[in-house]
Every structure is written in C-alpha cells, then in structure tokens.
Amino acid sequence: ERRNVAATWAWLMVLFFTPIGGFIIYAIFGQRLSYRKMYKMNERTQALLAQEIYNQRAVFKHQGVLFRDPAMDQYKNLIYMNLMSSSAVFSQNNQLDIFIDGTEKFEALIQSIQSAKHSIHLLYYIVRDDDIGNRLVDELAAKAREGVEVRFLYDQIGSYRLPADFFQRLIEAGGKVAVFLPSNFPYLHVRVNYRNHRKLVIIDGIEGYIGGINVGDEYLGKDPKFGYWRDTHLRVVGQAVYQMQALFLMDWNLASDEHVESEEAYYPLNADFDGSIGIQIVSSGPNEPIEHIRNNYVKMIHAARDYIYIQTPYFIPDESVLTALKIAVMSGVDVRLMIPGTPDHKMVYWASYSYLGELLELGMKCYLYDKGFLHAKTITVDGHISSVGTANFDIRSFRLNLEVNAVMYDKGTAERLRSLFENDLHHCRELTYKAYRSRPRREKLRESLIRLLSPIL
C-alpha cells in the first residue's frame, strides 16, 4: 500500500516494538478502506448533481460568478476547488443561526422537529442514554406517530454505551434506525478505525443542522469533569441543505437495508429561500483518495492576508497544514489557535503540544480555554470566509473519519465567529513560547514520543 510515509513509519514502530500485539492492533486499526466508491448514489440524484456541477463549472470557467457580495470574488478559486474535488455545490440563498452551546442548539432542534411535516433525518457520532438523548427520541417518536418519516443513523463506536433497546419506542412508532458499519464485535472489526464522525439533521429537506454537538448531557454542560461545554453548531435554511440531505441518504443507504430513492419531497426544488449567505457543504472520508476538508483548510490558510482564527479540541496537523500555517505566520498574518486547557484524551493532547513549539517560535498565538471544554471546530479568515463542521485539525479527521463542514462566504458570519473567538479569550490563558520552552523535561520527552504515533492516533 502506498500510504502516507509518516503513517507507515508509525505503524512500523508499533510492529517493531510489539511484534505480536502490534500485528493484532494493525489488523484491527491499520487496514485501509479501498478507494473503491463505498456509496451508490441513485441515478436521479447522480444526474441532478452532475448537471449542477457542470453548470457551475461552466459559469466559473467562462461567464464568471455574480456574487451577491463582490468581495467574495477573490475566493472563487477556493469555491471552484471544493466544487470539482468534493462535488460541493455553491449556493447563495441561505440563512443561518450560530449556536455556541448544547442547550440553545437542542431547544432550536426540538422546535424544528415539532414543526416537521414530511421527514426528519438524523446522523450523530455519539448518542447517550441520558436526559437529552431520551427527550430527543421521545420527540421523534411523537412525530413518527403523526406519519412523519423519521430516520436515525448513528455510529456504533461513538455510541458504544447505548443500550440495545434504546430506540425501541421510536421503531414501534414507525421510525427507522440504522447503525454505521455494525458488528457484533465492533472493536475487532477491520473497519473500527473508520468512524462516521458527522453530525447532521435535515428537516423536510429545507432546514439543516451541522456542527460539533452530539447527543449527550455533557454537551449541555452537565459533565462534572468538564462543566461548561463550548461548541459551535449551525442551523441552515437554504439550498445548501440539499447537499446535506444527499450526504445523509448516501450514508443511510450504505448502513441500512433500506434503499431510499431521491424523491422530490426530500429536495423541494420549488422552495422559496430568501437568504443571502454563500455556502458549500464539503465532505471527506477514507473511501476517497483526496482529503477534501484538509485541502479546504490549506486553501483558506493560504488565502489569508490579515488574520486566521482557529478553534479545535485536537491539533495534530499533517505536514501540509503545518507548513501552510508557518508560511502564514512568517508572512505577517495574525494566526491565533485556541485549544482546550483540560484534555479529554491525554495522548492526543500530548501530541497536540508537540506541534505548538514550531508555530509559537515563529509568532503564532496559542490560547488554552479554561472555562470548560472547548469542542468547537471553526476557522475564520480575514472577516470574509469561515468554516464550521465536524472535522478537527488532526490527521484522523483528514484521513480516517467521515466528516462534513459548512464553508461560508459571508462577512457577517465571519465577523460573528471572530467576535465569538474574541469573547472566548476572556476565559483563556495564553501559552507563550517562553512558557512552552520551560516545561519539565519529562513532558517534552513524553510529547516527542507520542508525536511519532500522531499519524495513527
């Protein structure tokens, strides 16, 4: 296999130091998905998407795009790259709301569910058997009894604690539930390392939720270990939701025995959207040879002239992202990174620290969030473009997980995210290069050793 060289050496280290155990670990976690297409899109959806991409490509190449905000013309190459590589159709008739904690997100989501007329589609990496998990299922069961189509897809590894009968009341009410890549022995499955990390909800094909918040009480700040949970999630109304719907249905058809056709009710093409925000829905996963979300991050970083603000719980960049950030810092761009002050996964946190020194030395600013746990996955650039979604700034999100981000071309959204970042600074302490250098030697050694394994964490 022609793997990434760093990942190859990381696995060779594991195999060398623990030959028998390492082989078992590799057999479970190391095997790659084939680059064959996992998804089978039905002919109607494929034809509609292909036609839309063809039309937009022609506009970009020959006619030029009429941007509602002329300032976005400078990002047409970014839009074109996402369109051609990730089939991310560009639309400019969207509205959106930004949520920064689970309480406000779930209150809005439940209101949307209660207003649903035709279909409710949900995809979550983590689902908990707790207060918010049970409340959500109760609301969905009530809508299913009304005749609304309800489909709930969840990841088996992320939701490993979920009781087998958790969704029984929803199923009895007429709803449908599927598990992504299910197995009787999930941690011994050859695809255990490939997780569906997406969080999507689509209501009636016109309203969508996307971001970092899963289904669990900890996302409402009820975890005694972390307390307040700082996240970022979006509610989108507009044509961008069609792409979210298509992505959900492809995941659903792969995971379930049901094959859902692309009925017009799932894509209400005659819907009257009056928004003005430009959005692309960019997805990526291990089933494809191109790391679309990673490439989108790199392109956004290279486009920066003034500032780059990043929030991520895990920072393990590959060489391309690390180099792009270094170039930005050395070019005078104000690069600021915010990560949690308290880790939830220590090995990943140690690996993250190992990358900070190179950037801090060049002049990047790093902030440690101490109010609770920072789980937001956002980047905003120059007050023009931004991204919110499920992908962290780490190699796992780039190569191993199925992820999805909303990329927004809108000044108001970018400035709102910048303002939220700056408000979060009041709950942070800055990690200076001097403080970084003065860490105990044992911490430096530990972080350096863990960094060798970072390509496979």
C-alpha positions in Angstrom: 0.0 0.0 0.0 1.3 3.5 -0.9 0.5 5.1 2.4 1.5 8.4 3.8 5.2 7.9 4.8 4.7 9.2 8.4 1.8 6.7 9.0 3.9 3.9 7.6 6.8 4.6 9.9 4.4 5.0 12.9 3.0 1.5 12.2 6.5 0.0 11.7 7.4 1.3 15.1 4.4 -0.3 16.7 5.2 -3.6 14.9 8.8 -3.5 15.8 8.4 -2.8 19.5 5.4 -5.1 20.0 5.5 -7.7 17.2 2.6 -9.9 18.2 0.4 -7.3 19.9 1.3 -4.8 17.2 0.2 -7.2 14.4 -3.2 -7.6 16.1 -3.5 -3.8 16.6 -2.6 -3.3 12.9 -5.1 -5.9 11.8 -7.9 -4.1 13.6 -6.9 -0.5 13.3 -4.5 -0.2 10.4 -6.2 -1.7 7.4 -7.3 0.9 4.9 -10.6 1.2 3.2 -10.4 0.5 -0.5 -10.6 3.6 -2.7 -13.5 2.0 -4.5 -16.6 4.0 -4.1 -18.5 2.9 -1.0 -21.6 4.8 -1.9 -24.1 4.0 -4.6 -26.0 7.2 -5.4 -29.2 6.5 -7.3 -29.3 7.6 -10.9 -31.7 10.6 -10.4 -29.6 12.2 -7.7 -26.4 11.5 -9.6 -27.8 13.1 -12.7 -29.1 16.2 -10.9 -25.8 16.6 -9.1 -23.7 16.1 -12.2 -25.8 18.6 -14.1 -25.5 21.2 -11.3 -21.7 20.8 -11.1 -21.4 21.0 -14.9 -23.4 24.2 -14.9 -21.4 25.8 -12.1 -18.1 24.7 -13.7 -19.1 26.4 -16.9 -20.1 29.6 -15.1 -16.8 29.7 -13.2 -14.7 29.0 -16.3 -16.4 31.1 -18.9 -19.0 33.5 -17.6 -17.9 34.4 -14.1 -20.0 34.2 -10.9 -22.3 37.0 -10.0 -21.5 37.2 -6.2 -24.1 38.9 -4.1 -21.1 40.2 -2.1 -18.5 41.3 -4.7 -15.8 40.9 -2.0 -16.2 37.1 -2.4 -14.9 37.2 -5.9 -11.4 36.8 -4.5 -12.3 33.3 -3.2 -13.7 31.9 -6.5 -10.7 29.6 -6.8 -11.5 28.1 -3.3 -15.1 27.6 -4.4 -14.1 26.0 -7.7 -11.7 23.6 -5.9 -14.4 22.4 -3.5 -16.8 22.1 -6.3 -14.6 20.0 -8.5 -12.9 17.8 -5.8 -15.7 17.3 -3.3 -18.8 18.0 -5.5 -19.6 20.8 -3.1 -22.3 22.8 -5.0 -22.2 26.6 -4.2 -25.4 28.3 -3.3 -26.1 31.9 -2.2 -29.6 31.8 -0.9 -29.0 30.5 2.6 -29.8 31.8 6.1 -28.1 30.5 9.2 -28.0 30.7 13.0 -25.0 30.0 15.2 -25.2 28.1 18.4 -22.3 28.0 20.9 -23.7 25.5 23.5 -25.8 22.5 23.5 -28.8 23.9 25.4 -29.7 26.5 22.8 -28.9 24.1 20.0 -31.2 21.4 21.3 -34.1 23.8 22.1 -34.0 25.0 18.5 -33.7 21.5 17.1 -36.6 20.2 19.1 -38.7 23.2 17.9 -37.7 22.3 14.3 -38.6 18.6 14.9 -42.0 19.6 16.3 -42.7 21.6 13.1 -41.6 18.9 10.7 -44.2 18.0 8.0 -42.6 15.2 5.9 -39.2 13.9 7.0 -36.7 14.1 9.8 -33.2 12.7 9.1 -30.6 12.5 11.9 -26.9 11.4 11.9 -24.8 11.5 15.0 -21.5 10.1 16.0 -22.3 9.9 19.8 -25.8 9.2 21.2 -26.2 8.8 25.0 -28.9 7.2 27.1 -29.4 10.2 29.3 -31.9 13.1 29.7 -31.3 14.8 26.3 -31.0 11.5 24.5 -34.3 10.3 25.8 -36.0 13.6 25.3 -34.9 13.6 21.7 -36.1 10.1 21.0 -39.5 10.9 22.6 -39.9 13.9 20.3 -39.0 11.8 17.3 -41.4 9.0 18.3 -44.2 11.5 18.6 -43.6 12.8 15.1 -43.3 9.3 13.7 -46.8 8.5 15.1 -48.0 11.5 13.2 -46.8 10.0 10.0 -43.6 11.9 9.6 -40.7 9.9 8.1 -38.0 9.6 10.8 -34.6 8.0 10.1 -31.9 8.0 12.8 -28.3 6.8 11.9 -25.6 6.6 14.5 -22.0 5.4 14.7 -21.6 2.1 16.7 -18.1 3.0 18.1 -19.1 6.5 19.1 -22.3 5.2 20.8 -20.8 2.0 22.2 -22.6 2.5 25.6 -26.0 2.8 24.0 -28.5 0.0 25.2 -29.8 -2.3 22.5 -33.4 -1.3 23.2 -32.7 2.5 23.3 -34.6 3.2 20.1 -37.3 0.6 20.6 -40.1 3.2 21.2 -39.1 5.1 18.1 -39.1 1.9 16.0 -42.5 0.9 17.4 -43.8 4.4 16.5 -42.8 3.8 12.9 -39.4 5.4 12.8 -36.3 3.7 11.3 -32.9 3.3 12.9 -29.6 2.2 11.4 -26.0 1.7 12.7 -23.0 2.7 10.6 -20.7 -0.3 9.9 -22.3 -2.5 12.5 -20.6 -5.6 14.0 -21.2 -8.0 16.8 -17.6 -7.3 17.9 -17.2 -3.7 17.0 -13.7 -3.2 18.5 -12.4 -6.2 16.5 -14.0 -5.1 13.2 -11.5 -4.4 10.4 -13.2 -1.0 9.9 -13.2 0.0 13.5 -10.8 2.8 12.8 -13.1 4.4 10.2 -15.8 6.3 12.0 -18.8 8.3 10.8 -18.0 11.5 12.8 -20.7 13.6 11.1 -23.5 15.3 12.9 -26.3 16.2 10.6 -30.1 16.8 11.0 -32.2 17.6 8.0 -35.9 18.6 8.4 -38.2 18.4 5.4 -35.2 18.9 3.1 -35.1 22.7 3.7 -33.7 23.1 7.2 -30.4 21.5 8.4 -28.2 21.4 11.5 -24.4 20.8 11.2 -21.5 21.2 13.7 -19.8 19.7 16.6 -22.6 18.9 19.1 -23.5 15.3 19.6 -26.5 13.9 21.6 -25.5 13.7 25.3 -25.9 15.6 28.5 -22.2 16.5 28.5 -22.9 18.8 25.5 -25.3 20.7 27.7 -22.6 21.3 30.3 -23.7 18.6 32.7 -20.5 16.6 32.9 -18.9 17.2 36.3 -15.4 16.7 34.9 -15.6 19.4 32.2 -18.5 21.6 33.3 -19.4 24.1 30.6 -19.1 22.7 27.1 -18.1 25.3 24.5 -19.1 24.2 21.0 -20.2 25.6 17.6 -23.2 24.4 15.7 -25.2 25.8 12.8 -28.8 25.9 11.7 -29.0 26.4 7.9 -32.1 27.2 5.8 -31.5 27.2 2.1 -30.3 25.3 -0.9 -27.1 24.2 1.0 -29.4 21.8 2.9 -29.9 19.7 -0.4 -26.3 18.6 -0.2 -26.6 17.7 3.5 -29.7 15.7 2.6 -27.8 13.9 -0.2 -24.9 13.1 2.1 -27.2 11.7 4.8 -29.1 9.5 2.3 -25.9 8.1 0.9 -24.7 7.2 4.5 -28.2 5.8 5.2 -28.3 3.6 2.1 -24.8 2.3 2.9 -25.7 1.4 6.6 -29.3 0.2 6.3 -31.2 -2.4 4.4 -33.5 0.3 3.0 -32.6 2.0 -0.2 -34.1 5.5 -0.2 -34.7 7.0 -3.6 -34.3 10.7 -4.2 -37.9 11.7 -4.1 -38.7 15.3 -4.8 -40.1 15.7 -1.2 -36.5 15.2 0.1 -35.3 18.0 -2.2 -38.1 20.6 -2.5 -36.7 22.4 -5.5 -39.5 24.9 -5.6 -38.8 26.1 -2.0 -38.7 29.8 -1.7 -35.4 30.6 0.0 -34.7 34.3 0.7 -31.3 34.1 2.4 -28.1 35.7 1.0 -25.3 33.7 2.5 -23.0 31.7 0.2 -22.3 28.2 1.5 -20.6 25.0 0.3 -21.0 21.7 2.1 -17.6 19.9 1.9 -17.3 16.3 2.9 -14.5 13.8 3.1 -13.7 10.3 4.2 -11.3 7.3 3.9 -13.2 6.0 0.9 -11.7 8.7 -1.2 -8.1 9.3 -2.2 -8.3 13.1 -1.8 -8.6 14.7 1.6 -11.1 17.4 0.7 -11.6 19.0 4.1 -7.8 19.1 4.7 -7.3 20.8 1.3 -10.1 23.3 2.0 -8.3 24.2 5.3 -5.0 24.6 3.5 -6.5 26.8 0.8 -8.3 29.0 3.3 -5.0 29.5 5.2 -3.1 30.4 2.0 -5.9 32.9 1.2 -5.4 34.8 4.4 -3.9 38.3 4.3 -4.9 39.7 7.7 -5.8 37.0 10.3 -6.7 33.4 10.9 -8.6 32.3 14.0 -8.8 28.6 14.7 -10.7 26.7 17.4 -10.2 23.0 17.7 -10.2 20.4 20.5 -7.4 18.4 18.8 -4.5 19.9 16.9 -2.4 17.3 15.1 -1.8 18.8 11.7 -0.2 17.0 8.8 2.8 18.5 7.1 0.7 20.4 4.5 -1.4 22.2 7.2 1.6 22.8 9.4 3.6 24.3 6.5 0.6 26.5 5.5 0.3 27.9 9.0 4.1 28.5 9.2 4.0 30.4 5.9 1.0 32.5 7.1 2.8 33.4 10.3 6.0 34.3 8.5 4.0 36.4 6.1 2.7 38.6 8.9 -0.7 37.1 9.2 -2.2 37.2 12.7 -2.6 33.4 13.4 -4.4 32.5 16.6 -5.1 29.0 17.8 -7.5 28.1 20.7 -7.4 24.6 22.2 -8.8 23.2 25.5 -6.9 23.9 28.7 -8.1 20.5 30.0 -7.7 17.4 27.8 -10.3 14.7 27.3 -7.8 12.4 25.5 -4.4 12.7 27.1 -2.3 11.1 24.3 -3.9 13.3 21.7 -3.4 16.3 23.9 0.3 15.5 24.3 0.7 15.0 20.6 -1.0 18.4 20.0 1.5 20.1 22.3 4.4 18.7 20.4 3.4 20.7 17.3 2.9 24.0 19.1 6.5 24.9 19.6 7.4 25.4 16.0 4.5 27.8 15.5 4.9 29.7 18.7 8.6 30.3 17.9 7.5 31.9 14.6 5.0 34.2 16.3 1.6 32.3 16.3 -0.5 32.9 19.4 -2.0 30.0 21.3 -4.7 30.2 23.9 -5.8 27.5 26.4 -9.6 27.6 27.1 -10.3 27.1 30.8 -14.0 27.9 31.3 -14.9 24.3 30.5 -14.1 22.1 27.5 -13.6 23.6 24.0 -15.1 21.3 21.3 -15.7 23.8 18.5 -14.2 23.1 15.1 -14.1 26.5 13.4 -11.8 28.6 11.3 -12.4 32.2 10.2 -10.3 34.2 7.8 -10.0 38.0 7.2 -13.6 38.7 8.1 -14.8 37.1 4.8 -14.7 33.3 4.8 -15.2 30.7 7.6 -15.8 27.0 8.2 -17.8 25.2 10.9 -18.3 21.5 11.0 -17.3 18.2 12.4 -13.6 18.0 11.3 -10.9 18.7 13.8 -7.5 20.0 12.8 -6.0 16.5 13.1 -4.9 13.7 10.9 -7.8 11.4 12.0 -10.3 13.9 10.7 -8.4 14.4 7.5 -7.9 10.8 6.6 -9.8 8.3 8.7 -13.1 9.7 9.7 -16.2 10.5 7.6 -16.6 14.3 8.2 -18.6 17.2 6.9 -18.1 21.0 7.1 -20.1 24.0 6.1 -17.8 26.6 4.3 -19.4 30.1 4.4 -18.6 33.0 2.2 -20.2 35.9 4.1 -18.8 38.8 6.0 -21.5 38.8 8.7 -20.9 35.2 9.6 -17.1 35.5 9.6 -17.3 38.6 11.8 -19.7 36.8 14.2 -17.3 33.9 14.5 -14.4 36.3 15.1 -16.4 38.1 17.8 -17.2 34.7 19.5 -13.5 33.8 19.4 -12.5 37.2 21.0 -15.2 36.7 23.7 -13.7 33.3 24.4 -10.3 34.9 25.0 -11.7 36.2 28.4 -11.8 32.6 29.5 -8.3 31.6 28.2 -4.7 31.9 29.3 -2.1 32.4 26.6 0.6 29.8 26.1 3.7 31.8 25.3 6.8 30.4 23.7 8.7 31.1 26.9 6.3 29.1 29.0 6.3 26.4 26.3 10.1 26.1 26.5 10.1 26.0 30.3 8.0 22.8 30.5 9.6 20.0 32.5 11.9 17.7 30.5 9.8 14.7 31.1 6.8 16.4 29.5 8.9 17.3 26.4 10.1 13.7 26.1 6.6 12.3 26.5 5.2 14.6 23.9 8.0 13.9 21.5 7.5 10.2 21.8 3.7 10.5 21.3 4.3 12.7 18.2 5.9 9.7 16.5 2.5 8.0 16.7 0.4 11.0 15.8 -0.3 9.9 12.2 -2.3 6.9 13.6 -3.9 8.4 16.7 
